[in-house]
Structure formats: C-alpha cells, structure tokens
C-alpha cells in the first residue's frame, strides 16, 4: 500500500511540474528583448529614390533620417523591442493607415516575419541591418 501511495504522489508531482513548465512557456514570442537586434527597433521608411529601378532589394532608412519627397504611398514599419510592430497599409480606397502586428527575427538566417493580426504573414530577408540602413529582399 505504501508503494502505491508513493507512486501516485510521484506521478502527481511529475504532472504538476510538466504542466507548470508548459504554462510558463505558452504564448511567448521566439524573440526576447535581448535577442532582438537593437538596430531593428526603429521606425523604417522605404527610400525608393536610392535604389535601382530593376532591383528586388528595397532600401529603408530611419523615419527621421531625412525629409522624404512626397509620394502617393511610402511603405513604413515600426519595430518595438517587445516584439510588437506596426506597418503602413494601403487600402483599396487609397487610404493609408497603420496596422498592428507582431514580428519575429532570426538572428542567424536574418529572416524577419511579420504576423498580421487578421492572419497571414510577410516574410523578408534582411541583407543589411545598420543604424541608418535596412536593406531587405521579400521572400514572399
């Protein structure tokens, strides 16, 4: 009888430990503030005037880098150290507004994934990331 009680207690304790570990890690982003490159956490504006017209690579500069010339639409992203972000959206009615999202960034592969609140994602390959320059190539 004593062995049965000890085995039951051991199984119950193991179950509690496993459940606690799963609950503590559920819902966490793959980025921690320490893992996100601090140069990425900024507001970035598409600087198409600097890139070649036949290039798939897109040049982004910090939003306060310069006064950008007028444009019908100029893509921008704002990345925060907590894994949240905003991106400028061009509506079918030609309106522009920011949408909330979350992002992950893989420091090894340099892949940036923006997960939209309404579903779907945008994948980008960062070719260069410096304080005043973000060069990206769209993966999809």
Secondary structure, 3 states (H helix, E strand, C coil): CHHHHHHHHHHHHHHHHHHHHHHHHCCCCCCCCCCCCCCCCCEEEECHHHCCCCCCCEEEEECCCCCCCCCCCCCEEEECCCCEEEEEEECCCCCEEEEEEEEEEECCCCEEEEEECCCCEEEEEEEEEECCEEEEEECC
